[in-house]
Amino acid sequence: MIRVQHEDFDIAAESAALQGDGVGAVATFTGIVRGEARLTLEHYPGMTEREIARHVEAAQTRWPLLGVTVIHRIGKLAPGANIVLVAVASAHREPAFRACEFLMDYLKTRAPFWKQEGGVWADAKQSDEEAAKRWD
Amino acid sequence: MTLLYFAWVRQKLGKGQEEIDAPASVRTVNDLIAWLAARDAAYAEIFADPKRLRAAVNHDHVSFEAPVSANDEVAFFPPVTGG
């Protein structure tokens, strides 16, 4: 399930929703607004969902996954607020951990979101590009 | 052709979307950039250093060598910074 939304999300509820037959592991990653500046997140409606879906499919091809949830928030976000959730269910921990990391690396470098911090547009980080390359 | 702009590109142009009729000589994203940059100073400034920008055609990331045609949706934006 992929959602782009203004509203906050409930990590425990999203994790519970992935439990089911054969699920032995759910790995979750939550990105949170760091520091003291408010963030504003903008995205490209239509392309965002498609780009995330493409990478969820790639993860499902690569690892035996039993469920994937990606939620990315947009709009104004206060310090400490949740930004993004990636939750991956599998029979065992290894595919769940790997797929969670894979999806976050691609969200950072391919999903069309842009972050403004205290009125300044954030610069893309080379370290994020390097992190995504390890999956090529 | 529909053009979309995001983040600082949108702010500098003062608009997020426009419809254009590009001449037939505009066959690639690079051609489109050159044509737009020749239109006025705001575009010239944005496209002065195309390495700062990325492009998508019909919701797919593309290189500037990618073809564009009249019915395409073409977006220009800085490298993404979500997550």
Backbone of each chain as ProteinMPNN parsed JSONL, in Angstrom:
{"seq_chain_A": "MIRVQHEDFDIAAESAALQGDGVGAVATFTGIVRGEARLTLEHYPGMTEREIARHVEAAQTRWPLLGVTVIHRIGKLAPGANIVLVAVASAHREPAFRACEFLMDYLKTRAPFWKQEGGVWADAKQSDEEAAKRWD", "coords_chain_A": {"N_chain_A": [[0.833, -1.183, 0.0], [0.535, 2.188, -0.857], [0.805, 5.486, 0.187], [0.383, 8.985, -0.083], [0.223, 11.706, 1.868], [-1.229, 14.389, 3.895], [-1.807, 13.952, 6.554], [-0.771, 12.608, 9.756], [0.722, 9.377, 10.594], [0.107, 6.136, 12.07], [2.368, 4.234, 13.485], [2.361, 1.762, 14.858], [-0.161, 0.752, 14.216], [0.034, 0.519, 11.444], [2.072, -1.365, 11.218], [0.869, -3.548, 12.492], [-1.159, -4.019, 10.672], [0.143, -5.311, 8.662], [0.568, -7.83, 9.51], [0.019, -11.365, 9.196], [-0.8, -14.506, 7.549], [2.01, -16.52, 7.616], [3.763, -14.45, 8.061], [6.698, -13.557, 9.623], [8.27, -11.535, 10.327], [8.372, -8.021, 10.616], [9.763, -5.229, 9.362], [10.302, -1.867, 10.127], [10.812, 1.49, 9.07], [11.084, 4.781, 10.15], [11.087, 8.079, 9.18], [11.933, 11.207, 10.567], [11.268, 14.657, 11.352], [14.098, 16.514, 11.819], [16.021, 18.555, 14.089], [15.305, 22.115, 14.487], [13.88, 23.507, 12.659], [10.912, 24.155, 10.788], [9.531, 22.042, 8.291], [8.621, 22.105, 4.836], [7.031, 20.079, 2.592], [6.919, 19.256, -0.777], [5.438, 17.68, -3.655], [5.229, 15.688, -6.705], [2.347, 15.098, -7.895], [0.949, 12.052, -8.961], [3.294, 11.267, -10.488], [4.836, 10.682, -8.249], [3.496, 8.569, -6.835], [3.612, 6.612, -8.78], [6.36, 6.261, -9.141], [7.141, 5.352, -6.598], [5.643, 2.989, -6.517], [6.846, 1.536, -8.537], [9.311, 0.973, -7.39], [8.569, -0.489, -5.174], [7.583, -2.743, -6.462], [9.991, -3.621, -7.597], [11.373, -4.305, -5.272], [9.78, -6.385, -4.395], [10.267, -8.257, -6.355], [12.859, -8.845, -5.864], [13.138, -9.787, -3.228], [11.538, -12.207, -1.039], [8.687, -11.031, -0.195], [5.921, -10.324, 2.013], [4.253, -8.263, 2.323], [4.016, -4.716, 1.847], [4.24, -1.42, 3.002], [4.2, 1.959, 2.237], [4.332, 5.18, 3.345], [4.255, 8.583, 2.778], [4.556, 11.81, 3.996], [3.253, 15.086, 3.168], [3.3, 18.711, 2.83], [3.2, 21.068, 5.581], [5.467, 20.433, 8.21], [6.227, 19.956, 11.575], [9.103, 20.22, 13.845], [10.181, 17.044, 14.986], [8.028, 15.708, 13.965], [6.576, 12.928, 12.18], [7.81, 11.94, 8.981], [8.119, 10.01, 6.936], [7.177, 6.612, 6.362], [8.307, 3.346, 6.03], [7.336, 0.106, 5.816], [7.874, -3.312, 5.985], [6.901, -6.612, 5.423], [7.812, -10.003, 5.988], [8.73, -13.526, 5.843], [11.028, -13.937, 7.243], [13.69, -12.12, 8.974], [15.824, -11.087, 7.408], [15.105, -10.518, 4.541], [13.184, -8.572, 5.097], [14.545, -6.487, 6.458], [16.461, -5.789, 4.456], [14.855, -5.062, 2.22], [13.501, -2.89, 3.266], [15.537, -1.029, 3.646], [16.443, -0.754, 1.017], [14.132, 0.364, -0.202], [13.974, 2.815, 1.166], [16.392, 4.019, 0.356], [15.876, 4.394, -2.363], [13.591, 5.992, -2.257], [14.711, 8.33, -1.286], [16.306, 9.167, -3.422], [14.936, 9.018, -5.842], [12.115, 9.333, -5.711], [9.772, 11.884, -6.413], [9.931, 14.229, -4.366], [10.283, 17.325, -2.624], [12.043, 19.23, -0.278], [11.66, 21.914, 1.908], [13.414, 23.853, 4.151], [12.977, 25.956, 6.759], [12.358, 27.982, 4.891], [14.271, 27.632, 2.935], [15.278, 25.773, 0.115], [16.131, 22.405, 0.347], [19.306, 20.879, -0.35], [20.161, 18.179, -2.523], [21.776, 15.198, -1.379], [25.001, 13.88, -1.953], [25.767, 11.584, -0.651], [23.404, 10.179, -0.383], [22.904, 9.432, -3.0], [25.077, 7.724, -3.382], [24.409, 5.721, -1.565], [22.129, 4.623, -2.744], [23.209, 3.529, -5.012], [24.398, 1.152, -4.305], [22.604, -0.876, -4.659], [22.391, -1.375, -7.319]], "CA_chain_A": [[0.0, 0.0, 0.0], [1.311, 3.419, -0.975], [-0.028, 6.666, 0.454], [1.01, 10.298, 0.052], [-0.848, 12.355, 2.634], [-0.89, 15.439, 4.863], [-2.047, 13.472, 7.913], [0.211, 11.751, 10.426], [0.403, 7.953, 10.519], [0.255, 5.393, 13.326], [3.342, 3.187, 13.145], [1.924, 0.48, 15.422], [-1.318, 0.273, 13.446], [0.508, 0.122, 10.105], [2.823, -2.604, 11.407], [-0.117, -4.596, 12.795], [-1.936, -4.293, 9.458], [0.938, -6.171, 7.768], [0.66, -9.19, 10.035], [-0.888, -12.297, 8.525], [-0.28, -15.859, 7.334], [3.4, -16.692, 7.203], [4.609, -13.308, 8.413], [7.505, -13.772, 10.816], [9.07, -10.335, 10.572], [7.984, -6.745, 10.016], [10.766, -4.18, 9.583], [9.756, -0.535, 9.835], [11.684, 2.654, 9.164], [10.345, 6.039, 10.238], [11.876, 9.312, 9.061], [11.368, 12.222, 11.472], [11.828, 16.008, 11.163], [15.224, 16.715, 12.735], [16.386, 19.947, 14.345], [14.307, 23.041, 15.004], [13.176, 24.208, 11.578], [9.744, 23.52, 10.162], [9.723, 21.614, 6.913], [7.483, 22.027, 3.93], [7.304, 19.068, 1.568], [6.148, 19.364, -2.015], [5.68, 16.503, -4.496], [4.717, 15.709, -8.077], [1.236, 14.149, -7.839], [0.898, 11.16, -10.127], [4.613, 10.654, -10.67], [5.296, 10.178, -6.948], [2.889, 7.27, -6.56], [4.1, 5.678, -9.785], [7.779, 6.005, -8.868], [7.207, 4.499, -5.403], [5.097, 1.67, -6.878], [7.867, 0.864, -9.333], [10.361, 0.46, -6.497], [7.966, -1.561, -4.365], [7.596, -3.932, -7.332], [11.391, -4.077, -7.701], [11.702, -4.953, -3.997], [9.043, -7.662, -4.348], [10.947, -9.171, -7.268], [14.188, -9.128, -5.325], [13.048, -10.505, -1.96], [10.207, -12.811, -0.824], [7.98, -10.159, 0.752], [4.507, -10.668, 2.223], [3.48, -7.017, 2.391], [4.831, -3.491, 1.898], [3.507, -0.168, 3.17], [5.014, 3.176, 2.169], [3.53, 6.394, 3.563], [5.094, 9.783, 2.795], [3.74, 12.99, 4.271], [3.542, 16.327, 2.441], [2.79, 19.895, 3.513], [4.035, 21.631, 6.65], [5.763, 19.458, 9.249], [6.944, 20.564, 12.705], [10.183, 19.384, 14.381], [9.72, 15.852, 15.697], [6.906, 15.058, 13.26], [6.87, 11.848, 11.238], [7.806, 12.32, 7.564], [7.965, 8.869, 6.037], [7.171, 5.265, 6.948], [8.422, 2.173, 5.168], [7.133, -1.103, 6.618], [7.993, -4.473, 5.099], [6.635, -7.891, 6.077], [8.367, -11.171, 5.327], [8.769, -14.674, 6.753], [12.25, -13.838, 8.052], [14.13, -10.736, 9.132], [16.775, -10.619, 6.393], [14.464, -9.798, 3.436], [12.441, -7.406, 5.601], [15.543, -5.424, 6.668], [17.063, -5.374, 3.172], [13.869, -4.37, 1.379], [13.197, -1.621, 3.933], [16.665, -0.152, 3.335], [16.372, -0.549, -0.434], [13.049, 1.302, -0.5], [14.337, 4.148, 1.67], [17.442, 4.581, -0.506], [15.261, 4.855, -3.609], [12.725, 7.131, -1.943], [15.583, 9.502, -1.117], [16.994, 9.602, -4.642], [14.11, 8.925, -7.056], [10.72, 9.769, -5.556], [9.785, 13.335, -6.602], [9.575, 15.076, -3.218], [11.257, 18.392, -2.374], [11.942, 19.655, 1.11], [12.078, 23.269, 2.195], [13.694, 23.957, 5.592], [13.069, 27.362, 7.137], [12.29, 28.844, 3.71], [15.36, 27.34, 1.988], [15.15, 24.449, -0.49], [17.228, 21.512, 0.73], [20.139, 20.344, -1.433], [20.285, 16.717, -2.551], [23.065, 14.776, -0.82], [25.739, 12.88, -2.724], [25.792, 10.335, 0.131], [22.162, 9.445, -0.686], [23.133, 8.823, -4.324], [25.999, 6.597, -3.191], [23.676, 4.665, -0.856], [21.213, 3.97, -3.684], [23.986, 2.804, -6.033], [24.823, -0.201, -3.879], [21.578, -1.869, -5.058], [22.41, -1.529, -8.793]], "C_chain_A": [[0.883, 1.254, 0.0], [0.379, 4.596, -0.719], [0.846, 7.917, 0.53], [-0.061, 11.161, 0.695], [-0.322, 13.468, 3.54], [-0.906, 14.889, 6.292], [-0.863, 12.655, 8.443], [-0.197, 10.287, 10.233], [0.712, 7.299, 11.857], [1.126, 4.168, 13.04], [2.871, 1.812, 13.635], [0.772, -0.113, 14.612], [-0.882, -0.205, 12.064], [1.281, -1.198, 10.173], [1.864, -3.772, 11.645], [-0.887, -5.004, 11.537], [-1.184, -5.214, 8.501], [1.045, -7.6, 8.283], [-0.366, -10.091, 9.36], [-0.189, -13.623, 8.35], [1.175, -15.845, 6.881], [4.323, -15.556, 7.569], [5.355, -13.598, 9.712], [8.324, -12.555, 11.181], [8.417, -9.134, 9.907], [9.072, -5.74, 10.367], [10.127, -2.847, 9.247], [10.861, 0.504, 9.945], [10.8, 3.878, 9.216], [11.326, 7.196, 10.116], [11.163, 10.415, 9.82], [12.028, 13.574, 11.205], [12.859, 16.277, 12.253], [15.411, 18.218, 12.973], [15.206, 20.805, 14.767], [13.485, 23.728, 13.928], [11.955, 23.414, 11.123], [10.088, 23.15, 8.732], [8.445, 21.825, 6.129], [7.872, 21.062, 2.826], [6.327, 19.194, 0.415], [6.397, 18.088, -2.83], [5.022, 16.668, -5.858], [3.592, 14.673, -8.137], [1.172, 13.319, -9.125], [2.232, 10.474, -10.333], [5.106, 10.027, -9.362], [4.805, 8.759, -6.705], [3.454, 6.214, -7.521], [5.562, 5.279, -9.518], [7.923, 5.096, -7.638], [6.734, 3.09, -5.757], [6.123, 0.856, -7.659], [8.939, 0.245, -8.418], [9.832, -0.591, -5.529], [7.947, -2.853, -5.183], [9.005, -4.5, -7.467], [11.796, -4.815, -6.425], [11.024, -6.326, -3.909], [9.651, -8.707, -5.272], [12.234, -9.69, -6.638], [14.152, -9.984, -4.058], [11.645, -11.106, -1.801], [9.424, -12.032, 0.24], [6.508, -10.542, 0.847], [3.627, -9.425, 2.371], [4.412, -5.825, 2.482], [3.891, -2.3, 2.083], [4.502, 0.989, 3.094], [4.062, 4.363, 2.339], [4.499, 7.578, 3.604], [4.189, 10.982, 3.021], [4.191, 14.166, 3.416], [2.953, 17.487, 3.235], [3.737, 20.352, 4.603], [4.209, 20.627, 7.785], [6.633, 20.096, 10.324], [8.088, 19.654, 13.149], [9.618, 18.219, 15.19], [8.597, 15.107, 15.001], [7.414, 13.914, 12.386], [6.848, 12.392, 9.812], [7.433, 11.123, 6.698], [7.965, 7.57, 6.831], [7.348, 4.244, 5.829], [8.296, 0.958, 6.08], [7.075, -2.298, 5.68], [7.796, -5.755, 5.895], [7.227, -9.024, 5.266], [8.334, -12.334, 6.32], [9.933, -14.534, 7.736], [12.807, -12.423, 8.018], [14.972, -10.204, 7.978], [16.095, -9.889, 5.219], [13.734, -8.538, 3.9], [13.392, -6.227, 5.811], [16.049, -4.881, 5.34], [16.076, -4.554, 2.348], [13.523, -2.998, 1.955], [14.278, -0.591, 3.584], [16.675, 0.231, 1.847], [15.312, 0.515, -0.769], [13.373, 2.708, 0.0], [15.391, 4.793, 0.787], [16.842, 5.109, -1.807], [14.278, 6.0, -3.391], [13.537, 8.417, -1.884], [16.103, 10.051, -2.441], [16.114, 9.627, -5.888], [12.688, 9.459, -6.894], [10.678, 11.301, -5.582], [9.144, 14.119, -5.446], [10.67, 16.134, -3.076], [10.955, 19.018, -1.023], [12.444, 21.087, 1.245], [12.236, 23.373, 3.707], [13.875, 25.419, 5.948], [13.134, 28.281, 5.926], [13.368, 28.587, 2.669], [15.169, 25.928, 1.436], [16.364, 23.603, -0.144], [17.994, 21.063, -0.51], [20.142, 18.831, -1.349], [21.685, 16.344, -2.065], [23.705, 13.697, -1.699], [25.734, 11.54, -1.99], [24.526, 9.506, -0.1], [22.283, 8.748, -2.033], [24.01, 7.586, -4.192], [25.268, 5.419, -2.545], [22.762, 3.904, -1.83], [21.975, 3.108, -4.694], [24.341, 1.388, -5.619], [23.815, -1.278, -4.277], [21.593, -2.136, -6.551], [22.927, -2.908, -9.187]], "O_chain_A": [[1.846, 1.356, 0.76], [-0.691, 4.699, -1.319], [1.917, 7.901, 1.137], [-1.14, 11.332, 0.129], [0.854, 13.495, 3.904], [-0.115, 15.312, 7.134], [-0.073, 12.096, 7.681], [-1.3, 9.99, 9.774], [1.472, 7.83, 12.668], [0.675, 3.197, 12.432], [2.973, 0.821, 12.911], [0.731, -1.316, 14.354], [-1.374, -1.22, 11.572], [1.154, -2.043, 9.288], [2.028, -4.849, 11.07], [-1.226, -6.174, 11.355], [-1.794, -5.83, 7.626], [1.55, -8.481, 7.586], [-1.461, -9.658, 9.001], [0.878, -13.855, 8.92], [1.516, -15.222, 5.875], [5.538, -15.67, 7.411], [4.749, -13.849, 10.754], [8.994, -12.533, 12.214], [7.962, -9.22, 8.767], [9.28, -5.433, 11.541], [9.483, -2.706, 8.208], [11.736, 0.408, 10.806], [9.869, 4.01, 8.422], [12.291, 7.275, 10.875], [9.942, 10.551, 9.734], [13.211, 13.632, 10.869], [12.545, 16.27, 13.443], [15.006, 19.041, 12.152], [14.23, 20.307, 15.33], [12.522, 24.437, 14.222], [11.965, 22.184, 11.081], [10.837, 23.852, 8.052], [7.34, 21.74, 6.666], [8.921, 21.212, 2.2], [5.109, 19.234, 0.589], [7.459, 17.479, -2.705], [4.346, 17.663, -6.122], [3.849, 13.499, -8.4], [1.327, 13.843, -10.229], [2.307, 9.246, -10.352], [5.723, 8.962, -9.374], [5.591, 7.86, -6.408], [3.734, 5.081, -7.128], [5.938, 4.115, -9.653], [8.739, 4.174, -7.642], [7.351, 2.107, -5.346], [6.251, -0.354, -7.468], [9.405, -0.869, -8.656], [10.571, -1.483, -5.112], [8.254, -3.927, -4.665], [9.192, -5.717, -7.453], [12.484, -5.834, -6.488], [11.608, -7.293, -3.419], [9.56, -9.905, -5.005], [12.635, -10.833, -6.859], [15.037, -10.811, -3.841], [10.678, -10.585, -2.356], [9.498, -12.345, 1.429], [5.92, -11.025, -0.121], [2.41, -9.529, 2.525], [5.468, -5.898, 3.11], [2.872, -2.191, 1.401], [5.514, 0.999, 3.795], [3.111, 4.525, 1.574], [5.456, 7.573, 4.379], [3.184, 11.156, 2.331], [5.345, 14.242, 2.994], [2.204, 17.282, 4.19], [4.933, 20.061, 4.561], [3.238, 20.043, 8.267], [7.658, 20.705, 10.018], [8.065, 18.455, 12.873], [8.69, 18.391, 15.981], [8.249, 13.996, 15.398], [8.55, 13.94, 11.913], [5.987, 13.2, 9.463], [6.551, 11.206, 5.843], [8.66, 7.443, 7.839], [6.641, 4.27, 4.822], [9.076, 0.806, 7.02], [6.326, -2.299, 4.703], [8.446, -5.962, 6.92], [7.167, -9.029, 4.037], [7.965, -12.163, 7.482], [9.846, -14.948, 8.892], [12.45, -11.624, 7.152], [14.866, -9.035, 7.606], [16.463, -8.752, 4.921], [13.677, -7.548, 3.17], [13.097, -5.106, 5.399], [16.067, -3.67, 5.119], [16.416, -3.485, 1.84], [13.281, -2.052, 1.206], [13.978, 0.561, 3.268], [16.889, 1.389, 1.487], [15.577, 1.447, -1.529], [13.073, 3.689, -0.681], [15.305, 5.985, 0.494], [17.257, 6.158, -2.298], [14.146, 6.879, -4.242], [13.104, 9.461, -2.372], [16.318, 11.256, -2.575], [16.51, 10.205, -6.9], [12.118, 9.985, -7.849], [11.442, 11.953, -4.872], [8.011, 14.594, -5.528], [11.837, 15.875, -3.37], [9.808, 19.295, -0.671], [13.522, 21.427, 0.756], [11.324, 23.03, 4.46], [14.823, 26.056, 5.491], [13.884, 29.257, 5.93], [13.389, 29.244, 1.628], [14.927, 24.991, 2.197], [17.5, 24.039, -0.325], [17.414, 20.888, -1.581], [20.127, 18.258, -0.26], [22.652, 17.069, -2.302], [23.052, 12.745, -2.126], [25.701, 10.484, -2.622], [24.564, 8.278, -0.024], [21.828, 7.616, -2.199], [23.742, 6.545, -4.792], [25.477, 4.267, -2.923], [22.642, 2.682, -1.743], [21.464, 2.095, -5.172], [24.561, 0.522, -6.466], [24.134, -2.466, -4.238], [20.886, -3.028, -7.021], [23.014, -3.218, -10.375]]}, "seq_chain_B": "MTLLYFAWVRQKLGKGQEEIDAPASVRTVNDLIAWLAARDAAYAEIFADPKRLRAAVNHDHVSFEAPVSANDEVAFFPPVTGG", "coords_chain_B": {"N_chain_B": [[1.954, 20.808, -25.465], [2.459, 20.082, -22.065], [3.968, 21.792, -19.439], [5.572, 21.321, -16.339], [6.634, 22.641, -13.199], [8.71, 22.415, -10.33], [9.491, 22.978, -6.814], [12.281, 25.148, -6.272], [12.401, 25.919, -8.905], [9.773, 26.269, -9.726], [9.135, 28.393, -7.977], [10.891, 30.439, -8.861], [9.962, 30.906, -11.433], [7.43, 31.634, -10.905], [5.207, 30.167, -11.434], [3.548, 26.985, -11.621], [2.779, 25.423, -13.668], [2.267, 25.245, -17.211], [0.906, 25.583, -20.525], [2.329, 24.934, -23.631], [3.164, 25.705, -27.079], [5.439, 24.229, -28.699], [7.925, 24.731, -31.243], [8.399, 22.651, -34.203], [11.036, 22.019, -34.338], [11.854, 21.437, -31.81], [12.81, 18.646, -30.418], [13.921, 17.12, -28.409], [14.513, 16.944, -24.812], [16.699, 18.597, -24.285], [16.54, 20.322, -26.52], [14.167, 21.581, -25.899], [14.832, 22.896, -23.529], [16.711, 24.751, -24.522], [15.079, 26.225, -26.207], [13.195, 27.29, -24.406], [14.906, 28.791, -22.744], [15.623, 30.81, -24.437], [13.402, 32.325, -24.496], [12.747, 34.198, -22.346], [14.23, 36.2, -19.66], [13.852, 34.993, -17.131], [13.558, 32.24, -17.634], [15.992, 31.824, -18.906], [17.732, 32.204, -16.784], [17.051, 30.097, -15.044], [17.674, 27.879, -16.619], [20.326, 28.238, -17.053], [22.326, 26.72, -15.921], [22.022, 23.685, -16.58], [22.725, 21.364, -15.273], [21.922, 21.529, -12.675], [19.372, 20.746, -12.698], [16.689, 18.325, -13.079], [14.765, 16.149, -15.212], [11.487, 15.017, -16.16], [9.502, 12.984, -18.271], [6.227, 12.461, -19.008], [5.854, 11.369, -16.404], [8.103, 9.771, -16.015], [11.484, 9.584, -14.982], [13.946, 11.103, -16.978], [16.776, 11.414, -19.256], [18.392, 14.375, -20.589], [18.59, 13.956, -23.226], [16.376, 12.677, -24.036], [13.439, 12.088, -26.094], [10.841, 14.496, -26.856], [7.366, 15.259, -27.347], [4.4, 16.797, -28.823], [2.116, 16.094, -27.212], [3.101, 15.499, -24.737], [3.739, 15.461, -21.146], [5.947, 17.393, -19.558], [8.308, 17.731, -17.021], [10.262, 19.909, -14.977], [12.709, 20.009, -12.468], [14.58, 20.373, -9.331], [17.202, 18.094, -8.115], [15.799, 15.395, -6.226], [14.574, 15.552, -2.799], [13.291, 14.097, -0.768], [12.031, 11.835, 1.81]], "CA_chain_B": [[2.832, 20.226, -24.452], [2.268, 20.643, -20.727], [5.206, 21.876, -18.659], [5.38, 21.445, -14.894], [7.838, 23.071, -12.48], [8.608, 22.151, -8.893], [10.457, 23.514, -5.848], [12.74, 26.519, -6.576], [12.13, 26.213, -10.315], [8.403, 26.818, -9.693], [9.152, 29.698, -7.313], [11.57, 31.45, -9.694], [9.129, 31.228, -12.595], [6.158, 32.168, -10.432], [4.09, 29.314, -11.875], [3.844, 25.563, -11.513], [2.321, 24.7, -14.857], [1.859, 26.033, -18.38], [0.748, 24.89, -21.808], [3.107, 25.625, -24.666], [3.233, 25.148, -28.429], [6.847, 24.29, -29.1], [8.105, 24.51, -32.682], [8.74, 21.278, -34.589], [12.48, 21.798, -34.144], [12.066, 20.949, -30.439], [12.629, 17.19, -30.472], [14.426, 16.486, -27.187], [14.48, 17.797, -23.62], [17.728, 19.619, -24.518], [15.992, 21.317, -27.453], [13.132, 22.317, -25.172], [15.556, 23.793, -22.611], [17.294, 25.842, -25.317], [13.969, 27.055, -26.695], [12.643, 28.028, -23.263], [15.91, 29.755, -22.262], [15.66, 31.946, -25.372], [12.13, 33.068, -24.417], [12.952, 35.403, -21.523], [15.33, 36.17, -18.687], [13.587, 34.064, -16.021], [13.896, 30.896, -18.119], [17.442, 31.801, -19.168], [18.404, 32.068, -15.488], [16.799, 28.749, -14.539], [18.334, 26.867, -17.443], [21.724, 28.63, -17.278], [23.16, 25.579, -15.537], [21.059, 22.566, -16.599], [23.153, 20.277, -14.364], [21.199, 21.679, -11.397], [17.989, 20.324, -12.901], [16.325, 16.997, -13.572], [13.559, 16.225, -16.027], [10.646, 13.82, -16.307], [8.532, 13.045, -19.36], [5.082, 11.586, -18.71], [6.05, 10.742, -15.086], [9.327, 8.968, -15.94], [12.757, 10.296, -15.015], [14.62, 10.944, -18.277], [17.96, 12.24, -19.515], [18.053, 15.514, -21.442], [18.59, 13.511, -24.629], [15.104, 11.986, -24.29], [12.548, 12.798, -27.015], [9.577, 15.087, -26.373], [6.44, 15.584, -28.441], [3.35, 17.772, -28.511], [1.158, 15.689, -26.179], [3.804, 15.073, -23.519], [3.84, 16.267, -19.929], [7.376, 17.484, -19.253], [8.515, 18.421, -15.739], [11.626, 20.301, -14.605], [12.805, 20.153, -11.014], [15.909, 20.076, -8.797], [17.308, 16.729, -7.585], [14.77, 15.2, -5.2], [15.083, 15.626, -1.416], [12.293, 13.578, 0.174], [12.464, 10.802, 2.743]], "C_chain_B": [[2.555, 20.91, -23.114], [3.607, 20.648, -20.004], [4.863, 22.063, -17.193], [6.712, 21.82, -14.251], [7.641, 22.837, -10.99], [9.734, 22.83, -8.12], [10.949, 24.899, -6.302], [12.514, 26.891, -8.037], [10.741, 26.865, -10.427], [8.404, 28.231, -9.096], [9.771, 30.782, -8.187], [10.726, 31.854, -10.894], [7.796, 31.845, -12.183], [4.959, 31.398, -10.964], [4.519, 27.85, -11.838], [3.517, 24.786, -12.768], [2.014, 25.666, -15.986], [1.717, 25.122, -19.594], [1.562, 25.662, -22.832], [2.922, 24.936, -26.018], [4.671, 25.296, -28.881], [6.951, 24.076, -30.603], [8.565, 23.085, -32.977], [10.214, 20.966, -34.38], [12.812, 21.32, -32.728], [11.757, 19.453, -30.401], [13.077, 16.472, -29.215], [14.277, 17.454, -26.018], [15.51, 18.917, -23.77], [17.23, 20.721, -25.446], [14.982, 22.213, -26.735], [13.779, 23.335, -24.22], [16.097, 24.998, -23.373], [16.203, 26.802, -25.794], [13.372, 27.92, -25.576], [13.611, 29.126, -22.808], [15.966, 30.992, -23.155], [14.409, 32.823, -25.251], [12.232, 34.343, -23.585], [13.948, 35.138, -20.392], [15.113, 35.147, -17.561], [13.946, 32.625, -16.424], [15.407, 30.774, -18.337], [18.2, 31.574, -17.86], [18.259, 30.637, -14.963], [17.59, 27.7, -15.316], [19.801, 27.196, -17.726], [22.668, 27.478, -16.956], [22.264, 24.344, -15.449], [21.452, 21.415, -15.672], [22.453, 20.358, -13.009], [19.794, 21.109, -11.487], [17.876, 18.857, -13.298], [15.041, 17.157, -14.374], [12.798, 14.913, -15.972], [9.735, 14.053, -17.506], [7.455, 12.003, -19.072], [5.344, 10.719, -17.468], [7.24, 9.789, -15.003], [10.534, 9.886, -15.898], [13.415, 10.052, -16.365], [15.907, 11.766, -18.301], [17.533, 13.368, -20.445], [18.097, 15.151, -22.928], [17.251, 12.879, -25.014], [14.224, 12.791, -25.249], [11.339, 13.401, -26.307], [8.686, 15.351, -27.584], [5.242, 16.349, -27.902], [2.431, 17.374, -27.362], [1.799, 15.298, -24.856], [3.604, 16.038, -22.355], [5.315, 16.244, -19.532], [7.56, 18.286, -17.968], [9.989, 18.73, -15.553], [11.67, 20.553, -13.11], [14.245, 19.926, -10.554], [15.977, 18.615, -8.361], [16.404, 16.568, -6.356], [15.372, 15.141, -3.795], [14.047, 15.14, -0.406], [12.895, 12.612, 1.163], [12.792, 11.338, 4.111]], "O_chain_B": [[2.433, 22.132, -23.031], [4.3, 19.631, -19.96], [3.987, 22.852, -16.84], [7.775, 21.383, -14.692], [6.55, 23.034, -10.455], [10.768, 23.202, -8.674], [10.134, 25.741, -6.678], [12.444, 28.075, -8.364], [10.56, 27.865, -11.12], [7.77, 29.143, -9.626], [9.261, 31.9, -8.258], [10.765, 33.006, -11.326], [7.118, 32.488, -12.985], [3.835, 31.9, -10.953], [5.695, 27.525, -12.001], [3.923, 23.635, -12.922], [1.553, 26.782, -15.746], [2.32, 24.052, -19.674], [1.496, 26.89, -22.897], [2.574, 23.758, -26.095], [5.077, 26.346, -29.381], [6.162, 23.329, -31.181], [9.066, 22.395, -32.089], [10.601, 19.804, -34.259], [13.922, 20.852, -32.475], [10.595, 19.047, -30.358], [12.665, 15.338, -28.97], [13.957, 18.628, -26.204], [15.228, 20.063, -23.421], [17.464, 21.904, -25.2], [14.948, 23.427, -26.934], [13.334, 24.479, -24.12], [15.958, 26.135, -22.923], [16.378, 28.02, -25.787], [13.084, 29.102, -25.764], [13.195, 30.249, -22.523], [16.308, 32.083, -22.7], [14.348, 33.914, -25.818], [11.86, 35.425, -24.039], [14.43, 34.021, -20.201], [16.062, 34.516, -17.095], [14.561, 31.891, -15.651], [16.018, 29.76, -17.999], [19.19, 30.843, -17.83], [19.228, 30.04, -14.496], [18.11, 26.748, -14.735], [20.447, 26.528, -18.532], [23.68, 27.283, -17.629], [21.798, 23.993, -14.365], [20.613, 20.584, -15.323], [22.397, 19.369, -12.277], [19.099, 20.998, -10.477], [18.827, 18.242, -13.78], [14.326, 18.15, -14.245], [13.375, 13.845, -15.768], [9.257, 15.164, -17.733], [7.745, 10.817, -18.912], [5.095, 9.514, -17.471], [7.375, 9.067, -14.015], [10.622, 10.845, -16.664], [13.44, 8.919, -16.847], [16.106, 12.675, -17.496], [16.446, 13.326, -21.022], [17.691, 15.942, -23.78], [17.019, 12.579, -26.186], [14.249, 14.022, -25.231], [10.875, 12.883, -25.291], [9.165, 15.625, -28.685], [5.087, 16.525, -26.693], [2.003, 18.243, -26.602], [1.115, 14.819, -23.952], [3.344, 17.229, -22.53], [5.859, 15.188, -19.208], [7.031, 19.39, -17.84], [10.856, 17.935, -15.914], [10.798, 21.217, -12.55], [15.047, 19.354, -11.291], [14.943, 17.956, -8.244], [16.265, 17.489, -5.552], [16.521, 14.738, -3.615], [13.932, 15.7, 0.684], [14.112, 12.566, 1.343], [13.17, 10.574, 4.999]]}, "name": "protein", "num_of_chains": 2, "seq": "MIRVQHEDFDIAAESAALQGDGVGAVATFTGIVRGEARLTLEHYPGMTEREIARHVEAAQTRWPLLGVTVIHRIGKLAPGANIVLVAVASAHREPAFRACEFLMDYLKTRAPFWKQEGGVWADAKQSDEEAAKRWDMTLLYFAWVRQKLGKGQEEIDAPASVRTVNDLIAWLAARDAAYAEIFADPKRLRAAVNHDHVSFEAPVSANDEVAFFPPVTGG"}
